[in-house]
């Protein structure tokens, strides 16, 4: 199990994990921007920081499979 994790991490940091790095990092960037925007909106609505972080993380995490559905791995 640890071998698989370390192998994937090694491939990621060497830039060999994704077939198209630009597409993968673009999708990851959209997810980060979405989560950050949700956090800021929740804070503007008066939700406490831990609550806003939890809500934004939940929604942002749920969006990841949709955002990364077309990413191909090597």
C-alpha positions as CSV (number, residue, x, y, z in Angstrom):
1,X,0.0,0.0,0.0
2,X,2.7,2.4,1.0
3,X,4.7,1.4,-2.1
4,X,1.8,2.4,-4.3
5,X,1.4,5.8,-2.5
6,X,5.1,6.6,-2.7
7,X,5.3,5.5,-6.4
8,X,2.4,7.7,-7.3
9,X,3.8,10.6,-5.4
10,X,7.2,10.1,-7.0
11,X,5.6,10.1,-10.5
12,X,3.6,13.2,-9.6
13,X,6.6,15.2,-8.6
14,X,8.6,14.0,-11.6
15,X,5.7,15.1,-13.9
16,X,5.0,11.7,-15.2
17,X,1.7,10.9,-13.5
18,X,-0.8,12.6,-15.9
19,X,-0.9,12.1,-19.7
20,X,-1.7,15.9,-20.1
21,X,-0.3,17.9,-17.2
22,X,-1.9,21.1,-18.3
23,X,-5.4,19.7,-18.3
24,X,-4.9,18.0,-15.0
25,X,-3.5,21.1,-13.2
26,X,-6.1,23.3,-14.8
27,X,-8.9,21.1,-13.4
28,X,-7.1,21.1,-10.0
29,X,-6.8,24.9,-10.2
30,X,-10.5,25.3,-10.9
31,X,-11.3,23.1,-7.9
32,X,-9.1,25.2,-5.6
33,X,-10.6,28.5,-6.9
34,X,-14.1,27.1,-6.4
35,X,-13.4,26.0,-2.9
36,X,-11.8,29.4,-2.0
37,X,-14.7,31.3,-3.5
38,X,-17.2,29.2,-1.5
39,X,-15.2,29.8,1.6
40,X,-15.2,33.6,1.1
41,X,-18.9,33.6,0.2
42,X,-19.7,31.6,3.4
43,X,-17.7,34.0,5.5
44,X,-19.6,37.0,4.0
45,X,-22.8,35.3,5.0
46,X,-21.6,35.3,8.6
47,X,-20.6,31.7,9.0
48,X,-17.7,31.1,11.3
49,X,-14.3,30.3,9.8
50,X,-14.4,26.6,10.8
51,X,-17.9,26.2,9.6
52,X,-17.1,28.0,6.3
53,X,-14.0,25.8,5.8
54,X,-16.0,22.7,6.4
55,X,-18.8,23.7,4.0
56,X,-16.4,24.8,1.3
57,X,-14.3,21.7,1.7
58,X,-17.3,19.4,1.5
59,X,-18.6,21.1,-1.7
60,X,-15.2,21.5,-3.2
61,X,-14.3,17.9,-2.5
62,X,-17.6,16.7,-3.9
63,X,-16.8,18.6,-7.1
64,X,-13.4,16.9,-7.7
65,X,-14.7,13.7,-9.3
66,X,-16.7,15.9,-11.8
67,X,-13.7,18.1,-12.5
68,X,-11.2,15.3,-12.9
69,X,-13.5,12.9,-14.9
70,X,-11.6,13.3,-18.2
71,X,-8.0,13.3,-16.8
72,X,-5.9,10.5,-18.1
73,X,-3.1,8.8,-16.2
74,X,0.1,7.2,-17.6
